Each structure stands twice: as C-alpha cells, then as structure tokens.
Amino acid sequence: MKQTPIKQEIVDRLVADLGIKDFAKATIREVKQVAAKAEQESGVEYIKMEMGIPGLPAAKVGVDAQVKALQDGIASMYPDIQGYPELKKQASRFVKAFINVDVKPEGCVPVVGSMQGAFASFLTCSQADKRKDTVLFIDPGFPVQKMQLQVQGVKYETFDVYDYRGEKLREKVESYLKGGNICAIIYSNPNNPSWICFTDEELRIIGELATKYDTIILEDLAYFAMDFRQDLSVPFEPPYQPSVAHYTDNYMLLISGSKAFSYAGERIGVVCISDKLFHRHYPDLAARYEGLPFGLVFSTRMLYALSSGTSHSAQYAMAAMMRAACDGEYRFRDDIKVYGERAHKLKEIFLRHNFYVVYDKDLDQPIADGFYFTIGYPGMTSGELARNLMYYGVSAICLVTTGSHQEGLRVCTSFIEDHQYAQLDERMAIFAENFPVR
C-alpha cells in the first residue's frame, strides 16, 4: 500500500481528541477543524471541500451602495421592520424579472440572511393552525434548518428524494400530507447538497398538493439561477428560475444574497410571500397576534422579536444589486459561473479514479455542474470514505448529515484553487491504487 500524503496517526489522533466516535456523523465544523490542524501539523495542504462558503469577491455594486449609505449616516437609524422601501420594490421586480411571478412589494420582507428567513417562516407556519404542527423536509437538505426546528420545539418529518423523482414524488409527498399535520414543506432548488434541480413537472406536483392540503411551501432559493445548464440571468426573458410559485398561492420564497451576489458576510436576504398568503387570516394566528394576517405576523411579530429588523446598510446593498440585475447592468451569473467550471474539472478527476456521482441525474438529464456535487466510492460507507480521504488531504462532509440515505459525500467547489486540480489528481491516483475496485 502506497504511503498516504498525511500520516494516518495524525488524523486518527485529532479525530480522537475531538471525541468523534462516528466520522459519518461528524459536523462541518468538526471536519474543518481536523483538516486545519492536520494541515498545520503535517505541512501538507488540504483540498478543503467541506464548507459551503462563497469563495468570490462580493458584488461591487452592492459594496458601493452600502458604503455610500453608511457615509450618509444610515447606521444611526433603525430600519423599518417591513424593510427599506426601495429594497421591497426591487425585490418585487427581481422576482418578476427572473422567476416571472408577481409578488407585491409589501410581501417582500428583508431578513438577516435566509437563515433568519427560514427560522421566522418556521415559527409563523407552525403557529398558523394548531392541527398542523410538523414541517416536511424533502431531503437531502441544509442540516441547520432541522436544528432551527429543534430549537423551536417543532416536529418534522423527512424523506430522501433520491428514489422519488418525477411522478413518484406525488405519492410520496401525499403520503405525509394525508395525515393532516404538515404545516409546511421545505426544499432547496438547486439543492444543497446534491445539486439536483426539480423539474417544472415536479414543482407542479408539489404546488398542486400544497393547494389540495392547504400546506405552505418554503422554497429555499439560496443558489438562485445557478443551474448552469441554461442561462437564467437575462431579466424579463425566459428561461426563468423554476419555482413552485407558478403552481400554488401557498408559498414563501427565500432569496439570499450570499451565493448569487457573494454577499454572505452581511447576512442579507429577502422572503417573498405570495400576495394571497400575505393577507390571509388564520384563526389561530389572529387569536394570538391581535387579529393580524399571516404576512404581518411574520414581519411585525416574528422578525421584530428576533432582531428588530435587518441591517439597514445591507438593505441598501441588496436593493442596488437587485436593481442592477433587473436593469441588465449587473449579470450576476457571469460572476458565479466559475463554480460550475470548477465542478466540471473536479468531477472529471474523481470519475477517472473510480469514484461515482451519487445524485447524478434530474430524471433523464445529468445534473448541472455547480456549487456542490456528491461522490461515492465502490464498497465504502460514507464514514469510511470521508475518513480515508482525510489521509489524502481531502476534506468533505458525509451525506447522512444532510438527511440523505445514500452512501457518499458532499463536495463544495467554493474554495478550490487552480493549483489544486493537479494535487487532487495525484492524490486520487494513489487512493485508487490503495483501494482497487474489483
């Protein structure tokens, strides 16, 4: 067996020191910590694929607008809990320009990133109807959202969508909704971690079921327009970002500035609530919150209690970025398509050395190259693969932590440097030699 780039005893000691019993369940932060310490101790550079953090400069149009707002004194003023009017206007335009859906500005509410947007959405949805106390996750998905429900004491159900694509999705989702206890369904599209993208037919199925069973859809669009198989970046022209909003009125769209605009550090996003849902009166919400409709409970109760609003200057940045995108002055997709280019190169290296893509297709189409993809290795469990790769200076998280039932890892492309492709190729050649596939 060929010598591994990192001495195994270094990794094993660090894993033991952190008290990690099962590497398949190691968190992103734990994997990151082992990689950082092993890199420092060994002097060998790690190819870090565990963290889903944007690796590109923030959009200049946003930075300029935020700096000007700060220089103009905006930091001394509390933001309106409903949001900066110009941002609400531009968010409404943005949804029309890139999804081809009409949402009035009043329903476009700024949040401290989609993380807060999801937290407040869970609170509002789970209190809207006492009979409906459970959230359904179409997994795999973002692990922290389950933690948010754990913090809130809200129940959830989950299933791995791997075997339920296309028309099969209808029966599976409906099997949960028939119970009458599902208040909301959440998924990301494109998906973190698998990068699958729901087709319009699948979104139609979800939308029809949402209407039939009066369930709210939380559509997490953290990776907005990042299906690089088609150009979704031309405002007010097809093709548009696919959305369940075309097929039901029961939706909340979580739009983040973090990935599409590389504006992660300022924690800025917008939740766009359908006009009908925004004004809907739920008896249980009305009894608890002075007769307020759904949308005002979301903003003037949940968000107000959580943070008293969203960073004032960051709202100016988001408004500027959305306006420039709608006006065709800022083609945000051009800045971020490098993620797809990286994924294409990385996949080619892994596939050449006996790895396979776990979530490999959207029905009959190969998945897009993007921010994430998934890999497996014949004969290895997720935990075995993740730990073995640590000896080769490669760090990634196991799919089990995302609600997947498949054996494999999530690979993130955001921190890959140009010189690391050759490193990865060399190390995976040794890996394949040490673990021959029979």
Summary of the structure (lengths in Angstrom):
residues: 438
radius of gyration: 22.1
end to end distance: 16.1
largest distance: 70.2
contacts: 1559
relative contact order: 0.19
helix: 47%
strand: 14%
